[in-house]
Amino acid sequence: MYIDIVSDTESRQDSLSLNGGDILIHCGDATRMGTPSELREFLYWFGKQPYEYKIYVPGNRDRALDYLCDEQLYAPGTYKNMGEWRIAVISRFLHEDVKRHILIDSYVKIKGLNIYGSPITQCSKQNTINTAFATTNISNIVKRFANIPKEMDIVITHTPVYGILDYIPNIGNVGNRELGEALLKVSPRVHVCGHIHPSYGYMFKNKTLHINAAMDKTSVLTHKVKTLYFNKLNNIIEIT
């Protein structure tokens, strides 16, 4: 079984060349400004990709999917119908193919693998843009990540764990500590994320394979799509 993982394409998805496979995972920041038109274009592209299953977990840029961001995107009084639009676009994307999934603090079982996704991201009080599914409330973050069920094979988040593939030069580690504590309890075989572009890559820690699949910031994407290979017993045999 082949699973391809991408993240942080930020409306540059047309620069990607995907080979196809069993499952395609996108870890968030599919859009750059988070507008409805960007989201619609991404979902149309995502739905066309040659994979049997597709899983999308939104990121902090994907504001059109978070009703709390409606006032950021639109002038007062102009976003009254955003809820209806959001439901219609998501419903169409999901109903066109039952093998498509948008995971927001939820999970799905695919080909024997239990897969959970959460878009929650910690943000600072000063950052008032690009904060979809973001909060400054630590207790809320703890509560959200505490909902990750045990016996998950793959956990998808937009944010990385603190100290694991979360380093920004001249700034330091910026991942989420609460996520790290939650994953220690759940102990998934794989954790995939994005968000921190300079820390693209993978590493093993605490019996979990961590993958940061964030694309680079260039106009033409050059980071290679991460691919997981599973054998017939759903054991990981290779990552490229």
N, C-alpha and C positions, 0 to 999 in steps of 0.2 A: 504494500500500500504506500502511495506517495502523498505526502502532505506538503504543500507549498505555503510559506508564511511571508507576508509583506506587512508593512506599516508605514504610516506617515508619507503617503504618496502625495497628499496636499494638492489635489486636482491636476496632478501630472501623470495620471494613470496611463495615458496614451503612450508614454515613453517606455512602459514596461513591455517586455516580450515574455509571455508565459507559455510553458510547454504543455500544460494540462496535466491532469492526474486525478486522484481520488477526492482530495479535499483541498480547498483554497481558504486560508484564514487571513483576514485583514484585521490588524490590531488597533485601528483607529487613526484619526486625522486623515481621513480620506479626502476631506475638503480643505481649502486654504482659508477662506473667509467664513465658511460655514453657511453660505447662502442656500436657499432652496434650489436654485438652478444648479449650483455645484453638486448638491446632494443628488439631485435627479440624474445628472450626467454620470456621476460615479455609480449609482445603482444600476443604471442602464449598462454601463461598461462591465461592472462586476457580474451581472447576470449573464452576460454573453461569454464569459471565460470558460474554457473547455475542461471543467471539473464536474464530477458527479455531485459533490456537495460544496456549498459555499457558506462560510461563517464570517460575519462582520460584527465587531465590537467597536462602538464609536469611541472617539477621542475628544480631547478638550477643544479642538477646532470645529468639531461637527455640530455647530450650534443649532442648525435647523432641526435636529432630532431631539433637542432638549427644550421643553416648553418654558423653562425658567429663563431662557436666553431670548425669548421673543421680543422683549423690550430693548435688548441690545441691537437687534437686527432691524427693527422697524420703528418708525415714528409713532407717538401715541395715537391710538385709535385706528392704526392701519394693520394691526396683526390679529384682529378678532377672529379671522377665519383660518389662522395658522394651524389650530388644532385639527380642523377638518382636513386641511391639506396634508398634514403630517400623517394622519390615519390613512388617507387615500393612497398616498405614495408608498408607504410601508406595506399596506395591504396588497397593493398591486404587485410589488416586488416579491412578496412572500407567496402570494397565491398563484403567480405565474409558474412556480415550481416549488413543490413542497420540500425539496431538498435544499432550499435556501433558508438561512437563519440569521436573525439579528439578535444577539444575546446582550441583554441589559440586566445584570444580576440574575441570570438564569442559566440553565444547562440543557444539553441535548445529548442523546446517545446515538453515535454514528459508527457503524461497522464494528460494534463491540467496544468502542472507546467512549468513556464519559467525559464530556467537554463542557467546561463552565466559562462564562465570560462576564466581566464587569468593567464598565467604562470609568468608574470613579477615579478622580485625580485630585490630589491636594494642591491648593493654590494659595498664594499670598493675598493679603487684603489689598495690596497695591495693584494687583493684576486684575483689571476689570474687563479685559477682552479675551477672547479665545478660552472661555472658562466653562464650556459645556460639561456637564456631569462633574463639576469641580466644586470643592468646598474647603473652607478654612476650619471647619468643625471637626476636630480630631475624634470626638466620640461618635460622630456620624460615620467617619471612615472606618473606625473599629467595628461598628455595627454592620456596615455593609460587607466588609471582608469576612466577618464572622459567619456570614451566611453561606460561605463556600462549603458545599457538602464534602464529607469525607469520601474516599474512594473515587476521586476524580483522577482521570489519567492525564488530562491536559487542562490547565487553567490559562485563560487568556485575559490579560489586562492591558490597558493602555500604558499605565505607569510601570516602571521597573521597581524592583525591591531595592531598598537602601543598601548600598555597598556591592550591588551586583549589576554590572552593565549599566551604571547610572552616572558615570563620571563625565563632567564637563570641564575642559581645561580652564584654568584660572578661576574656577568657581568651586569645584569639588564634587562630592557625591550628593545627589539630589533626589534619590529614590525614596520610596515610602517604607518607613519602619513597620507600620501596622500591617502592611501586606506581607512583609517578611515573617512576622510573628504568625499570621494566619496560615501561610504556606508551610511553616514548620509543623503545625498541627495537622494539616491535611496531607502533606507530603505527596504532592502529585509527581508523576514521572516527568512531566514536562511543564514548564511555565514559559509562555511566550508573551512578548510585550513590544513596545516601541518607545515613542515620546522623546528619548534622549538620543539624538542623531549621532553624536560622536562615539557613542558606546555600542554601536552596531557590532554584533558578533554573538558568540555563545560560550558558555562555561558550565561545568558541573559543580554543584555545591549542595551539601546536605541531602544527597541522594536524588536531587532534582536537576534535570537538564534545563538551564535557563537560556532563552534565546531572545536577543533584542534584534528585531527585524526592521528597525527604522531606516528608511531610505535617506540618502544624503540630501543636502540642501541645494544641490545644483539643479539647473533647469532641466537637464537631461539626467535621469536617474542612472547611477553607475553601480551602486551597491547591488550585489547579487542577491536574488531571492533565496531565502533559506528553505532547504528541502529536507524533510524527515522521511526516512525509509523504515517501514515496519514490515516484519515477516508475517506469515500466516497466523502466528500465535500472538500477534500484536506486540511483539518485542521490538524495541528500537535496534536496528542493525547498523544505521549510518546516518550522519548529518552532513550536509554540504552547504 
